């Protein structure tokens, strides 16, 4: 079972639980890809506690599946539509690595030590909630000096100098632990045709295949640049000689590194995109699929039987049938991967490629073991390629700028279209903001929510689902609230709760309405706070408080002794109310007359003393909006019933003993 928890100001709020009707979300998706920052998006309907606790950058979201963390990250955006529906977007904890800006520095050591140095520098620049620790590192690379010449965030440095240069994948696991690994083990669940494969497609891309590699060492300050050639014999036999030029960071072990690289380039990369059912959802004894783990395939009908790496997946809590997983080969992990783009740019230049092949073949056939002339030729080729790359880079920048401008324009058009759709839903026609005609469905909604009894009524503001503020004269008003608070300013002769409706929230009229009247089968659930300000308030109809077991927790029987102490300590009193002076904080003691009713009840401060005597910590006594103390008289019923039950039991026992005697 999935759950989602929002942490705001150090307090956890459960915003999704499939068993709780008040904690629901929809259109949710957790998107994960090896080496990338996870993302989580979902939509929240009105009434979810998430409306009040989700704040961009300030709220942390954690998703669980059977109490195992499947996402951890912070909210980056929250958008509301016309109907108070909120759409939330989050990024995973890995995104916190982009919050720092690390000054230029040099580091000498292994790549694992460089990773630790970057994480340490990041931690000194951010608060502890966004700090990380280094976990497992099993990717290796040369030991040497690495110089960072410009300011950069930690995520960029790790990508450029670690995973981008030596392969492998970066992930952040629970506890904010950063791992850098070739892969993440094996999945225990097998993907089988006819069992858990729902849809499948295979791709083989030969665009990056090469059978002969010219490996260049780093550019020396003096002398000739080292170059070696390696080839894959099986690849040459199958597809002929396909050349590739790549640069490496070190001369050490250059021949072995070149051979390992060309062996990888001579293999046709195959990947598979499929929709599969994670069988652990229906059978807890089956291990769940893990991102980054090797997975066994068995699908004879598709000609697939082997191991693939699960490198991408999307999870849908409320619609598991939409889950997708993608499998393919492991990412390149040898030295030189970070320069793949540059090598591809050279290989794509057909004229230079033909010239390079002709010169190298001639040198290889006629001058075995002598590379001086080849190195000089390569230097000349690189100079020409560098000039060509400058032109390509300039064109690429301009193309990126054009694409960015087009995307911005598309976004603006989309927002305009969305706004137009919302306006068309509300307004049918009009010439100005004060002269327009509502659409039929919007007019029905408004007429159902507000009924004007007098032509002189002025409505200052109405927010559906929240507070409804209305100003009116003495002509009278009828209000049909949905939920939330209703505050009424100038005194109305009567506030009507109309029949065949249920009213929820808090009804607290300001001023001195003569009555709150229910017509027909009106039901009000919530709090009515009139008594403290009006001595003549009358309640008609049915006044109902919600009491469903499903809405309660921590249910426990009342202690008989505590209830007895509480009831015994109560002091029933008679009294007259002090009326508040209009538009003043002072009070007026009204003179007694035939029209001044005597009230019977309790004094809130004395009830607090009774609660203390019984050991009741809360309940019964509430603080009203104007600062006075009020009573929840219905809360006294339960202790009173408990005492009556105890007295009744004692009476029955006493009568029984007398009858037996």
C-alpha positions, 0 to 999 in steps of 0.5 A: 500500500502506498502512502504520501507524507508532507513534512512542513515546519517539522510536522508530518501530515499524511496527504495520501492514504487509500483508506482515508477518504480525506487524504486522496490524490490523483494523476500521480507519477514518480519518474526515475531514470538512472543517473538523473534526479527523480521527479514526483507530480500529483494533483490534490482535490479540495479538502485535503490537508495538503492545501494548507501544508504544501509550500514550494521549497519549504515542504518535503514530500516522502512516498512509501510503498509498504513503509519502504521509501520510494521517493524523497524530495521537496516541492518546487511548484504548486498551482491551483485552478478555478475549482481549487484543485492543486497540482504539485511538482517535486524533485528528488533529494539529488536536486539539492546537490545543485543548491551550492556554488563551489569556488574553483579548487584543485584536488589530487587523488582518486576519483572516489576521493574527488567525489568525497571532496565535492560532497564535503564542500557542498555540505559546508555551504548548505544547512544540515537538512540538505547535506549528504554523505558518501556511500558505496563507490565501485567505479574506478579511474586514474589517480591524478590532479583535477582542477576546477577553474570556475564556480559550479554546483556540486551536481555539475561537478559530480556529473562532469568529473565523475560519472560523465568521465568514468561512467557508472551511475549516481543515486541518492538513497534513503538517509541522503547517501550518495552512491556511485556504482556500475549498477545496483545488483540484480532483480529477483523478479523475472520478466516472462512472456505471458506472465507479467509482460504487458507490452514490449518493443526492442531497439538496436542502434548501430549509429555508435558502432566502431571496430577500429579506435585511434586513442589519443593521450593528453596533449603534452606541453612539449614533444609528440602526443601519444597515440595508439590503435586498437581494433576488434577482430570480430567486428572487423570481420562482420562489418569491416573497418569503422574508425573512431577517434577518441581522447583519453585523460592519461597515457598510462595504460592507454593501449589496454584502455583503447582495446576495452573501449573498442570492444565495447564500441563493436557490440550492437547496443540493444534496448527494450521498452516494455510495460510490465506488471510488478508482481510484488504488487499482488504477491508480497513474497515476490521481490519488487523491481529495483531501478539500476538492477540487472533483470532476467528476460524470458520471452521466446515469442520475441526472441529475447532471453537474457539480462537487461538493466532496468534504467528507467521507470514510472510509478503510479500509486492510484493507477498501477496499470499505468506503470512502465519500466525500460530496460537496456545495456549498461552505460559506458564506464571506461575512461574517455566517455566524457569526450564522446560528443567531441569524438562523434563530431570528428567522425561525422565530418566525412571528408576528414574521416576519409582523409584520416583513414587513407593516411592511417592505412598507408602508415600502418601497412608501410611503416609498422611500429613507426608513428611519428608521421601519423602523430603529425598528421593527427595534429594537423587533422585535429587543428582542422577539426577544431576550426570546424567545431568552432563553426558547429558550436556557433551554429549549435548555440544559435539553434538552441536559442531559436528552440528556446524562443519557440518553446517560450512562445509555445508555453505562452500560447498554452497559458493563454489558451488555458486562460481563455478556456477558463474565461469561456467557462465562466463568461458568455459575453460582455464588453467590460469587467462591469458589464458581462453575461455569465454562461448558463452553468456558471449562472446555475452555480451562482444562483444555487449558492447565493439567493438575494432576498432584497434588491438592496443587497450588496455582496462584498466577496464570495469564495466558494469553499471558504469564508463568505462575507456578506453585507446587507441592510435590514431587509434580510438575507438567505445564504446557501453555504457549501462549507467553511465559515460564514460571517455576517456583518450588519444584523439581519432580522433572521438567519435562515438555514434552508431545508433539505440541506446539510450545513458544515463549518462554523456559523458565528454571526457578528452583531445581534441577529434575533434568531438562527432559524432552520426551515424544513429539514435543515441540518447544521453540523459544526459549531454555532457561536451565537449565545455569547453575543445574543441573549435572544438566539433561538435554534429551530430545525435539527442541530446535528454534530458528526459522530461517525466512528469512522471520523474518530480515533483513540476511542476509550471508555470514560473513567467512572471516578474521573467522571464522578469527580467532574460532575460533583465539582460542577456548579450549576448557576443562574445568570443574566448576560452582559450585552456588548456595546456596539462598536466598542470593547466595553460592556453594558449591564442591561437593567432587569426587566420583564424582557430580560430572560434568566439563563441557567448553565455553568460558568466556564472558569468554574468548569475549568476548575472541575476539569482540573479536579477530574484530571481532564486536560482538554475539551469542553472549554473553548476560547471564542474569537473575541477572547472570551471562554465558551463551553461545549455543553454537549461534551458534558453529556458523556461524563453525566451519562457515565455517572448516571450509569454508575449510579444505576448499577449501584442502585440495581446492586443495592436492590438485589441485595435487599431482595436476597436479604 
